[in-house]
Amino acid sequence: MAKGILIAAMDFTASPEDEFNDWYDTEHVPERLRVPGFINAQRWISTENPKHSLATYDLDSVGVLNSPGYNAIGRENSSPWTKRTQRFRKSLMRYEGEQLVPGDKVAPESAAAVMVIGMNIAPEHEHEFHEWYNTEHLLGLTAVPGVLCARRYQGSGATQKYVAIYHLNSPDVVRSDAWRKAADTPWTLKLRPHFTDRFRFDGRPYVRR
């Protein structure tokens, strides 16, 4: 059961693409999957910018990121290769969060697209924000044809406090009439002006060449 998430989005425009992918595929991801509590890893490339990458890691809980196993490979204990690539990549988002809804769902393996949305909400609207997300918005989007999985998270220490992840069977799902109808309800339009620090990533699965 996956109750935690780690999301890392990067701009690797300045990085040699082969080295960036070799580092990710042959060291960085395998290193993390050996840490107890890491369940899986998925890599995505932006449909808008092929030099933007996003990785998600389902975790037993977000506490895994403070475990001895992770501390042995993370932060100041990062490998020389990781430290070297830091010069060539720019962080777009690093997010650590606990799954709010459904609560412990693992990412599907068969998705052909992903959409990640992060945001903050003005404190005075936070209670209504949760009610809207949990009783209308997430349920409405989950019912859209082509949506394989919808999950939302609450984190701390990052720019965005709230993140939702949608796994899709096609990138076209988010452009469908059914998606627009579910996304642009009167309640959504009421709350949208109070969203801040929005981050959106639309991606396709990374495939190693």
KAKA-V927067 format. One line per field, one symbol per residue. burial: # if it has 24 or more other ideal C-beta (glycine too) atoms within 12 Angstrom, else .. A space follows every 50 residues. Layout:
burial=???
This chain:
burial=.###########..#....##.###.###.###.#.###.#######... .###########.##....#..##.......#..#...#..######### #...####..###########.......#..###.###.###.#.##### #####..#.#########.##.##....#..##....#..#...#...## ######...
